[in-house]
């Protein structure tokens, strides 16, 4: 009888290197271990601000006291709309220490997207960075809810966002309507005793909701993914082990911590190993290289398109990158004349936001004869099975099907969706990704069964893009697909059939989409087709694979 495609990680009781399993406890543990060491630094021009672990703890408890003074109770959601700055860290851990659920939100959000995030998250408090590049989030919020402009801090009652009571802005010295300045917000906690923070943090259990991250899924709408403290903390403790880090980690990253992968890999990788986060609020290649040089970065965390921008920067040969150590030997940045490394990142891995990153992995420096081109073995306390996508039964080893997962780091569920609609009868979450398990029990990921586009490290739902483009005057049919690209992984490409007589242009469609969609979701390329060129299935659905081949050919012809 053939073995079924069902594999298990080692029991949690056999796992080592795991500390406290609440986020407040995690911060307390790393502070007790590494207190006087540098935890994070933000260098902007001539201004440099450094926080030790003790300082991070003090700043986080300061935010926690302010949140408690605002009336935050156990399980209340605290929205965090910030770039990678020091106050993101204190806001995130402050929410946890106060008993709240930290809810990071994307700084790429348009007004329409922010509206959805605020409604779905039901935040009681929103902590924002007002100005991010060309965005003014304070003004954006006032446009969404005019009462914000007129109400005084702490007195907001909104029909649009009925749970939102308090707003504070980290880059403001003066309050703006209901949006309180950061100093005034922190002053709220002056009367809250430090012992009270210990009491609220100690009342939180590993099983309680701890974080709410958003990920764009196949429904075309942002999905709120709620995770327990235990799931998030397990992964934060694990990442330094998967990386095989020493005690010399200095992690640079400009990738938003509002995405769970960036959060767990950078913050978990650095803080759980006693290292330091070298923060960059928004990615600028020349500035990033200068930061790596000045701060003696050992671990640069970037996505493929960023590596290309770094190696193409004007100051590429003017910086000293000899400190880089934890960077894959095959990464483009190792082409710099000062870089010497043989380290191999743990790329034999598979995960998703629902598992708060990885569900299977081989650690860094695993030989090819061990990983065999696979995507790893199940992490401790987790199980993976391969099921027939339509009927749901478990397949035998070697057969391709849908990847299903469960375990200690699996989400508590999607916000607003009953759990029984998310998990099967055995408690497994069906990922929508294809793969198989080989005879050695290794998972092999083969791609998405749905059509989510992975571009520059971010997920883009074609349904979400097409819902916007379909409202563009002159568009008859729109089908957005991902086309392979060396720089971004996949290009977001919208294929359009225009209405008869319509005068559409690629730039016009792109600009229309950008009014509603975040920049990374808007199509990089817009291609026009005759309706006869679009092949349909028997149920009148576009044959996306055929269209992808046609689009790739068209793009190649245009390039030539």
Secondary structure as the mmCIF struct_conf table of DSSP 4:
data_model
#
loop_
_struct_conf.conf_type_id
_struct_conf.id
_struct_conf.beg_label_comp_id
_struct_conf.beg_label_asym_id
_struct_conf.beg_label_seq_id
_struct_conf.end_label_comp_id
_struct_conf.end_label_asym_id
_struct_conf.end_label_seq_id
HELX_LH_PP_P HELX_LH_PP_P1 UNK A 2 UNK A 3
STRN STRN1 UNK A 4 UNK A 4
BEND BEND1 UNK A 5 UNK A 5
STRN STRN2 UNK A 6 UNK A 8
HELX_LH_PP_P HELX_LH_PP_P2 UNK A 9 UNK A 11
HELX_RH_3T_P HELX_RH_3T_P1 UNK A 12 UNK A 14
BEND BEND2 UNK A 17 UNK A 17
BEND BEND3 UNK A 21 UNK A 22
HELX_RH_AL_P HELX_RH_AL_P1 UNK A 23 UNK A 34
TURN_TY1_P TURN_TY1_P1 UNK A 35 UNK A 36
BEND BEND4 UNK A 37 UNK A 37
STRN STRN3 UNK A 38 UNK A 44
TURN_TY1_P TURN_TY1_P2 UNK A 45 UNK A 46
STRN STRN4 UNK A 47 UNK A 52
HELX_RH_AL_P HELX_RH_AL_P2 UNK A 53 UNK A 69
TURN_TY1_P TURN_TY1_P3 UNK A 70 UNK A 71
TURN_TY1_P TURN_TY1_P4 UNK A 74 UNK A 75
STRN STRN5 UNK A 77 UNK A 81
BEND BEND5 UNK A 84 UNK A 85
HELX_RH_AL_P HELX_RH_AL_P3 UNK A 86 UNK A 97
TURN_TY1_P TURN_TY1_P5 UNK A 98 UNK A 99
STRN STRN6 UNK A 101 UNK A 104
TURN_TY1_P TURN_TY1_P6 UNK A 107 UNK A 108
HELX_RH_AL_P HELX_RH_AL_P4 UNK A 111 UNK A 121
TURN_TY1_P TURN_TY1_P7 UNK A 122 UNK A 122
BEND BEND6 UNK A 124 UNK A 124
STRN STRN7 UNK A 125 UNK A 128
BEND BEND7 UNK A 130 UNK A 130
STRN STRN8 UNK A 131 UNK A 132
TURN_TY1_P TURN_TY1_P8 UNK A 133 UNK A 134
STRN STRN9 UNK A 135 UNK A 136
HELX_RH_AL_P HELX_RH_AL_P5 UNK A 137 UNK A 144
TURN_TY1_P TURN_TY1_P9 UNK A 146 UNK A 146
HELX_RH_AL_P HELX_RH_AL_P6 UNK A 147 UNK A 150
BEND BEND8 UNK A 151 UNK A 151
HELX_LH_PP_P HELX_LH_PP_P3 UNK A 152 UNK A 152
TURN_TY1_P TURN_TY1_P10 UNK A 153 UNK A 154
BEND BEND9 UNK A 159 UNK A 159
TURN_TY1_P TURN_TY1_P11 UNK A 160 UNK A 163
STRN STRN10 UNK A 166 UNK A 169
TURN_TY1_P TURN_TY1_P12 UNK A 170 UNK A 171
BEND BEND10 UNK A 173 UNK A 174
STRN STRN11 UNK A 176 UNK A 176
TURN_TY1_P TURN_TY1_P13 UNK A 177 UNK A 178
STRN STRN12 UNK A 179 UNK A 181
HELX_RH_AL_P HELX_RH_AL_P7 UNK A 182 UNK A 187
HELX_RH_3T_P HELX_RH_3T_P2 UNK A 188 UNK A 191
BEND BEND11 UNK A 192 UNK A 192
HELX_RH_AL_P HELX_RH_AL_P8 UNK A 194 UNK A 202
TURN_TY1_P TURN_TY1_P14 UNK A 203 UNK A 203
TURN_TY1_P TURN_TY1_P15 UNK A 206 UNK A 207
BEND BEND12 UNK A 208 UNK A 208
STRN STRN13 UNK A 209 UNK A 216
TURN_TY1_P TURN_TY1_P16 UNK A 218 UNK A 219
BEND BEND13 UNK A 220 UNK A 221
STRN STRN14 UNK A 222 UNK A 228
HELX_RH_AL_P HELX_RH_AL_P9 UNK A 229 UNK A 243
TURN_TY1_P TURN_TY1_P17 UNK A 244 UNK A 244
BEND BEND14 UNK A 247 UNK A 247
STRN STRN15 UNK A 250 UNK A 253
BEND BEND15 UNK A 255 UNK A 255
TURN_TY1_P TURN_TY1_P18 UNK A 257 UNK A 258
BEND BEND16 UNK A 259 UNK A 259
HELX_RH_AL_P HELX_RH_AL_P10 UNK A 260 UNK A 262
HELX_RH_PI_P HELX_RH_PI_P1 UNK A 263 UNK A 268
HELX_RH_AL_P HELX_RH_AL_P11 UNK A 269 UNK A 271
TURN_TY1_P TURN_TY1_P19 UNK A 272 UNK A 274
STRN STRN16 UNK A 276 UNK A 279
BEND BEND17 UNK A 281 UNK A 282
HELX_RH_AL_P HELX_RH_AL_P12 UNK A 285 UNK A 294
TURN_TY1_P TURN_TY1_P20 UNK A 295 UNK A 296
BEND BEND18 UNK A 298 UNK A 298
STRN STRN17 UNK A 299 UNK A 301
HELX_RH_AL_P HELX_RH_AL_P13 UNK A 304 UNK A 311
TURN_TY1_P TURN_TY1_P21 UNK A 312 UNK A 312
BEND BEND19 UNK A 313 UNK A 313
TURN_TY1_P TURN_TY1_P22 UNK A 314 UNK A 318
BEND BEND20 UNK A 319 UNK A 319
TURN_TY1_P TURN_TY1_P23 UNK A 322 UNK A 323
BEND BEND21 UNK A 326 UNK A 327
TURN_TY1_P TURN_TY1_P24 UNK A 329 UNK A 330
BEND BEND22 UNK A 331 UNK A 331
HELX_RH_3T_P HELX_RH_3T_P3 UNK A 332 UNK A 335
BEND BEND23 UNK A 336 UNK A 336
TURN_TY1_P TURN_TY1_P25 UNK A 337 UNK A 338
BEND BEND24 UNK A 348 UNK A 348
STRN STRN18 UNK A 349 UNK A 352
HELX_RH_3T_P HELX_RH_3T_P4 UNK A 353 UNK A 355
TURN_TY1_P TURN_TY1_P26 UNK A 356 UNK A 356
STRN STRN19 UNK A 357 UNK A 361
TURN_TY1_P TURN_TY1_P27 UNK A 364 UNK A 365
HELX_RH_AL_P HELX_RH_AL_P14 UNK A 368 UNK A 371
TURN_TY1_P TURN_TY1_P28 UNK A 372 UNK A 373
STRN STRN20 UNK A 377 UNK A 378
HELX_LH_PP_P HELX_LH_PP_P4 UNK A 379 UNK A 379
TURN_TY1_P TURN_TY1_P29 UNK A 380 UNK A 381
STRN STRN21 UNK A 382 UNK A 387
TURN_TY1_P TURN_TY1_P30 UNK A 389 UNK A 391
HELX_LH_PP_P HELX_LH_PP_P5 UNK A 393 UNK A 393
STRN STRN22 UNK A 394 UNK A 394
HELX_LH_PP_P HELX_LH_PP_P6 UNK A 395 UNK A 395
STRN STRN23 UNK A 396 UNK A 396
TURN_TY1_P TURN_TY1_P31 UNK A 397 UNK A 398
STRN STRN24 UNK A 401 UNK A 407
TURN_TY1_P TURN_TY1_P32 UNK A 408 UNK A 409
BEND BEND25 UNK A 410 UNK A 410
BEND BEND26 UNK A 412 UNK A 412
STRN STRN25 UNK A 413 UNK A 414
TURN_TY1_P TURN_TY1_P33 UNK A 415 UNK A 416
BEND BEND27 UNK A 417 UNK A 417
HELX_RH_3T_P HELX_RH_3T_P5 UNK A 419 UNK A 421
TURN_TY1_P TURN_TY1_P34 UNK A 422 UNK A 422
STRN STRN26 UNK A 423 UNK A 423
TURN_TY1_P TURN_TY1_P35 UNK A 425 UNK A 426
BEND BEND28 UNK A 427 UNK A 427
HELX_LH_PP_P HELX_LH_PP_P7 UNK A 428 UNK A 428
STRN STRN27 UNK A 429 UNK A 437
TURN_TY1_P TURN_TY1_P36 UNK A 439 UNK A 440
BEND BEND29 UNK A 441 UNK A 441
STRN STRN28 UNK A 443 UNK A 448
BEND BEND30 UNK A 449 UNK A 450
STRN STRN29 UNK A 453 UNK A 455
TURN_TY1_P TURN_TY1_P37 UNK A 456 UNK A 457
STRN STRN30 UNK A 458 UNK A 460
HELX_RH_AL_P HELX_RH_AL_P15 UNK A 462 UNK A 469
TURN_TY1_P TURN_TY1_P38 UNK A 470 UNK A 471
BEND BEND31 UNK A 472 UNK A 472
TURN_TY1_P TURN_TY1_P39 UNK A 473 UNK A 474
STRN STRN31 UNK A 475 UNK A 485
TURN_TY1_P TURN_TY1_P40 UNK A 486 UNK A 488
STRN STRN32 UNK A 489 UNK A 498
HELX_LH_PP_P HELX_LH_PP_P8 UNK A 499 UNK A 499
TURN_TY1_P TURN_TY1_P41 UNK A 500 UNK A 501
HELX_RH_AL_P HELX_RH_AL_P16 UNK A 506 UNK A 514
TURN_TY1_P TURN_TY1_P42 UNK A 515 UNK A 516
BEND BEND32 UNK A 517 UNK A 517
TURN_TY1_P TURN_TY1_P43 UNK A 519 UNK A 521
BEND BEND33 UNK A 522 UNK A 522
BEND BEND34 UNK A 524 UNK A 524
STRN STRN33 UNK A 525 UNK A 528
HELX_RH_3T_P HELX_RH_3T_P6 UNK A 531 UNK A 533
BEND BEND35 UNK A 534 UNK A 534
STRN STRN34 UNK A 536 UNK A 536
TURN_TY1_P TURN_TY1_P44 UNK A 538 UNK A 539
BEND BEND36 UNK A 540 UNK A 540
STRN STRN35 UNK A 542 UNK A 542
HELX_RH_AL_P HELX_RH_AL_P17 UNK A 544 UNK A 559
#
